[in-house]
Amino acid sequence: MIFSNSCQNDLNKFLNICSKIGVPIKEEKTENARTVIIFMGLELDSNMFEARLPQDKLEKLRMQLASVAKHRKVTLKELQSLLGLLTFCCQVVTPGRCFFFLRRLIDLTKKVTHPHHRITLNKESGKDIRAWQLFVDHFSGKELLLHKRWLTSDTLHLHTDASGSLGFAAIFQSHWFYDTWPTLWSPYDITFKELLPITLLLEIWGFKMRNQCIVLHTDNGAVVHIINKHTCKVPNIMALVRRLVLAGMKYNILLRAEHIPGICNILCFLLYLRISPPSNGQLFRDNNNQPVSTTYFRSVLRLCVIANNMDPKFFTAHSFRIGGATHAHNSNMSVSQIQKLGRWKTNAYLKYIRPSALPI
């Protein structure tokens, strides 16, 4: 086994110092300089940069999970034994991604003192046990020790978005998907709808992001909290959280979410360009592949305004000229640039600039 001579020399110096000042050293617990050592029951490999779980422990975990999953009730002793083994195995899985699967199981042991007292496994804890079984079935017992270099959504060209009434979409590099919401899902909360494309993206393309630390950007504060805490009290959202975390554990991806304001979102426009590229010089076209008319644009704008619980009498097609001129002015664009954007030949553009206007 290859090791550095300087490392062994440093260890020898340390042992000599301990000997001189009378610090006791247990030889059976002292490892010489090497690239693979056993620490706290785990095998750590500095060459492969891996932490490995003993195969006998992994097999024992599979058997205990299968045994508990068969029963509606288990004794306190059986559940504590399983929890101890799961906690040990969590040392190999990147911290922060698997402990939430234990929380509900640990809660079941509270206020139970007799080791043979039988505990009823509720619906959610049963789902957690099945989630563990799914993970262990695909887990080799090896995990790369990640470098904590966080990659952002922009770096990976990874973006997702969802509309409460229309559908959802995602882009990852040159790959993409989109779909509309099934009728039965229309009452679902926007948090569920925002989390779904993130979960699908990781399940579909997670193998391309293997062994990475990723910061996801989203304009939904609830989704940020759920991804970072790995838990939610809403059952249908919790079902997505389990899938998201399992995908992260499977591909050794550490996720973190950060909130960004939903002011400028180009994802839908990028998807539109992929699905419907410009034709005959026309960028925006209706369902009949005809150029969007003023009447059509006004009708769609009115529907969007009403859908967002705003008064349509305050928003017209002309509002875009005001908003565009104001944004250009606030972005320090020159007079000639603003005039060119709005096709103004005089100073008429000045009455469209509203410095006090706030972004929606």
C-alpha positions in Angstrom: 0.0 0.0 0.0 1.5 3.3 -1.1 2.0 6.1 1.4 4.1 9.2 1.9 7.4 8.8 3.8 7.0 12.3 5.2 3.6 11.2 6.7 5.2 8.2 8.4 8.0 10.4 9.7 5.5 12.9 11.1 3.7 10.0 12.9 6.9 8.7 14.4 7.8 12.1 15.7 4.3 12.4 17.3 4.7 9.0 18.9 8.1 10.0 20.3 6.7 13.2 21.8 3.9 11.2 23.4 6.4 8.8 24.8 8.6 11.5 26.3 5.7 13.4 28.0 4.0 10.3 29.2 0.9 10.3 26.9 -0.4 6.7 26.7 -0.9 5.3 23.2 -2.8 2.1 22.4 -0.9 0.3 19.6 -3.9 -1.7 18.5 -5.7 1.6 17.7 -2.7 3.2 16.0 -2.6 3.1 12.2 0.6 3.6 10.4 0.8 6.0 7.4 -1.3 4.5 4.6 -3.9 5.5 1.9 -6.7 3.3 3.3 -7.6 3.2 7.0 -10.4 1.9 9.1 -12.0 4.7 11.1 -15.2 4.4 13.2 -16.0 1.1 11.4 -15.7 2.8 8.0 -13.0 2.3 5.3 -11.6 5.6 4.2 -9.6 5.7 0.9 -7.6 8.8 0.3 -6.6 7.7 -3.2 -10.1 7.0 -4.5 -11.4 9.7 -2.2 -14.1 7.2 -1.0 -15.8 6.2 2.2 -16.8 2.5 2.1 -19.3 0.7 4.3 -18.5 -2.9 5.2 -20.5 -5.3 3.1 -21.7 -7.3 6.1 -23.3 -4.2 7.5 -25.0 -3.4 4.2 -26.4 -6.9 3.9 -27.6 -6.8 7.6 -29.4 -3.5 6.8 -31.2 -5.0 3.8 -32.4 -7.9 6.0 -33.6 -5.7 8.9 -35.4 -3.3 6.5 -37.2 -6.3 4.8 -38.2 -7.7 8.2 -39.6 -4.4 9.5 -41.4 -3.6 6.2 -43.4 -6.9 6.5 -45.0 -6.0 9.8 -47.5 -3.4 10.9 -46.1 -3.4 14.4 -42.6 -3.8 15.7 -41.1 -3.9 19.2 -39.1 -0.9 20.6 -36.0 -3.0 20.6 -36.4 -4.0 16.9 -37.0 -0.4 15.9 -34.0 0.9 17.9 -31.8 -1.7 16.4 -32.8 -0.7 12.9 -32.3 3.0 13.7 -28.9 2.4 15.1 -27.8 0.5 11.9 -29.4 3.2 9.7 -27.6 6.0 11.6 -24.3 4.1 11.2 -24.9 3.7 7.4 -25.8 7.4 7.2 -22.1 8.2 7.8 -21.3 7.0 4.3 -24.1 9.0 2.7 -23.4 12.7 2.4 -24.6 14.4 5.6 -27.9 16.2 5.5 -29.6 14.0 2.8 -30.7 10.9 4.6 -31.4 11.8 8.2 -34.9 13.2 7.4 -35.9 9.6 6.5 -35.1 8.7 10.2 -37.0 11.6 11.9 -40.5 10.0 11.8 -39.1 6.6 12.9 -37.2 8.2 15.8 -40.4 10.1 16.8 -42.2 6.7 17.1 -39.8 5.6 19.9 -40.5 8.7 22.1 -42.2 8.0 25.4 -41.8 4.3 24.9 -39.6 2.7 27.7 -40.3 -1.0 27.6 -38.0 -2.8 25.0 -40.7 -5.3 24.1 -43.5 -2.7 23.8 -45.0 -3.0 20.3 -45.1 0.2 18.2 -47.5 0.7 15.3 -45.8 1.9 12.1 -47.9 4.8 10.7 -48.4 5.5 7.0 -45.6 8.1 6.7 -43.0 6.0 8.6 -43.9 3.0 6.3 -43.2 5.2 3.3 -39.8 6.2 4.8 -38.9 2.5 5.3 -39.8 1.8 1.7 -37.7 4.7 0.6 -34.7 3.3 2.5 -35.3 -0.1 0.8 -35.2 1.6 -2.6 -32.0 3.4 -1.8 -30.2 0.3 -0.3 -31.2 -1.8 -3.3 -29.1 0.5 -5.5 -26.4 1.4 -3.0 -23.0 -0.2 -3.4 -21.8 0.9 0.1 -19.3 3.3 -1.5 -19.6 7.0 -1.5 -17.2 9.6 -3.0 -16.2 12.3 -0.6 -17.4 15.5 -2.2 -15.3 18.6 -2.7 -17.5 21.4 -1.4 -17.3 23.4 -4.6 -20.9 24.6 -5.2 -22.1 24.8 -8.8 -25.0 27.1 -9.5 -28.0 26.7 -11.8 -26.5 29.2 -14.2 -23.1 27.4 -14.3 -24.9 24.1 -15.2 -27.4 25.8 -17.5 -30.1 24.1 -15.3 -33.5 25.9 -15.0 -37.0 24.9 -14.1 -40.3 26.7 -13.9 -44.0 26.1 -13.4 -47.3 28.0 -14.0 -50.2 27.3 -11.7 -52.7 27.0 -14.5 -50.7 26.1 -17.6 -47.9 23.6 -17.0 -44.2 23.1 -16.2 -40.8 22.9 -17.9 -37.1 22.3 -17.4 -33.9 22.9 -19.2 -30.5 21.1 -18.6 -27.8 22.1 -21.1 -29.2 20.9 -24.5 -31.9 18.8 -22.9 -35.4 19.9 -22.0 -38.9 18.8 -21.2 -42.3 20.4 -20.7 -45.9 19.3 -20.2 -49.3 20.7 -19.2 -51.0 19.9 -15.9 -53.5 17.0 -15.8 -57.1 18.2 -15.0 -57.0 16.3 -11.7 -53.9 18.3 -10.6 -55.5 21.7 -11.1 -56.3 22.2 -7.4 -52.7 21.3 -6.3 -50.6 24.0 -4.6 -48.1 26.0 -6.6 -45.4 24.7 -4.3 -46.1 21.2 -5.5 -46.1 22.3 -9.1 -42.7 24.2 -8.7 -41.1 21.2 -7.0 -42.2 18.6 -9.5 -40.0 19.7 -12.5 -37.0 20.0 -10.1 -37.6 16.4 -8.9 -38.1 15.1 -12.5 -35.0 16.9 -13.7 -32.8 15.2 -11.0 -34.4 11.7 -11.7 -33.9 12.0 -15.5 -30.5 13.7 -15.7 -29.0 13.1 -12.3 -26.5 10.7 -13.7 -25.0 13.7 -15.7 -24.5 15.6 -12.4 -23.1 12.8 -10.4 -20.8 13.7 -7.4 -21.6 17.4 -7.5 -22.7 20.1 -5.0 -25.5 22.1 -6.7 -27.2 25.3 -5.7 -30.7 25.5 -7.2 -32.3 28.9 -7.8 -36.0 29.3 -7.5 -38.5 32.1 -7.1 -40.7 30.1 -4.7 -39.7 30.7 -1.0 -41.6 27.6 0.1 -39.6 25.3 -2.3 -36.3 26.8 -1.0 -37.3 25.9 2.6 -38.5 22.4 1.6 -35.3 21.5 -0.4 -33.0 22.8 2.4 -34.9 21.2 5.2 -35.8 17.9 3.3 -39.3 17.8 4.9 -42.9 19.0 4.5 -46.1 18.3 6.3 -48.2 18.2 3.1 -48.4 14.5 2.0 -48.3 15.0 -1.7 -45.3 17.4 -1.5 -43.5 15.1 0.9 -43.9 12.3 -1.7 -41.9 14.5 -4.1 -39.3 15.3 -1.4 -38.7 11.6 -0.9 -38.1 11.1 -4.6 -35.9 14.2 -4.8 -33.7 13.1 -1.9 -33.5 9.5 -3.2 -32.3 10.8 -6.5 -29.7 12.9 -4.8 -28.5 9.9 -2.7 -28.4 7.7 -5.7 -26.2 10.0 -7.8 -24.3 11.4 -4.8 -25.6 15.0 -5.4 -25.7 17.5 -2.6 -28.5 20.0 -3.2 -29.0 23.4 -1.7 -31.7 26.0 -2.8 -31.5 29.8 -2.9 -34.3 32.2 -3.5 -34.2 34.7 -6.4 -36.8 37.3 -7.2 -39.2 36.3 -9.9 -38.7 39.5 -11.9 -36.9 38.3 -15.0 -37.6 34.7 -16.1 -36.4 33.7 -19.5 -37.0 30.0 -19.2 -40.5 30.0 -20.9 -39.1 32.1 -23.7 -36.2 29.7 -24.3 -38.6 26.8 -24.3 -40.8 28.7 -26.7 -37.9 29.2 -29.1 -37.1 25.4 -29.0 -40.7 24.3 -29.5 -41.6 27.0 -32.0 -38.6 28.6 -33.7 -39.1 31.8 -35.7 -40.8 31.3 -39.1 -40.9 33.7 -42.0 -39.5 36.4 -39.8 -42.4 36.1 -37.3 -41.3 35.4 -33.7 -44.7 35.2 -32.0 -47.5 33.3 -33.6 -50.9 32.0 -32.5 -52.2 28.4 -32.5 -52.9 28.6 -36.3 -49.2 29.6 -36.9 -50.4 33.1 -37.9 -48.7 36.3 -36.6 -50.1 37.4 -33.3 -52.6 40.2 -33.8 -53.2 43.2 -31.5 -56.7 41.9 -30.7 -55.3 38.4 -29.8 -52.5 39.9 -27.7 -55.0 42.1 -25.7 -57.3 39.2 -25.0 -54.4 37.0 -23.7 -53.1 39.9 -21.6 -56.5 40.5 -20.1 -56.8 36.8 -19.1 -53.3 36.8 -17.5 -54.1 39.9 -15.5 -57.4 38.4 -14.2 -55.7 35.1 -13.4 -53.3 37.0 -11.2 -56.1 38.7 -9.3 -55.4 42.2 -10.7 -57.8 44.7 -12.2 -57.6 44.6 -16.1 -58.6 48.2 -16.5 -55.1 49.2 -15.1 -53.2 47.1 -17.6 -53.4 47.5 -21.4 -51.1 46.7 -24.3 -49.8 50.3 -24.0 -48.5 49.4 -20.5 -45.6 47.6 -22.2 -44.3 50.8 -23.8 -44.4 52.5 -20.4 -42.7 49.6 -18.7 -40.1 49.2 -21.5 -39.2 52.9 -21.5 -39.0 53.0 -17.7 -36.8 49.9 -17.6 -34.5 51.2 -20.3 -34.1 54.5 -18.4 -33.4 52.7 -15.1 -30.8 50.6 -17.0 -29.0 53.8 -18.0 -29.6 53.3 -21.7 -28.9 56.3 -23.9 -31.6 58.6 -25.3 -31.0 57.3 -28.9 -31.2 53.7 -27.7 -34.6 54.3 -25.9 -35.9 56.2 -29.0 -34.9 53.3 -31.2 -36.5 50.7 -29.0 -39.9 52.5 -28.9 -39.6 53.9 -32.5 -39.8 57.5 -31.2 -38.3 60.2 -33.3 -39.0 63.0 -30.8 -38.8 63.5 -27.1 -42.2 62.0 -26.7 -40.5 59.0 -25.0 -40.1 61.2 -21.9 -43.8 61.0 -21.0 -43.5 57.2 -20.9 -40.8 57.1 -18.3 -42.1 56.6 -14.8 -39.2 56.6 -12.3 -41.5 55.7 -9.4 -42.8 52.6 -11.1 -42.2 49.4 -9.2 -41.6 45.9 -10.7 -44.4 43.5 -10.4 
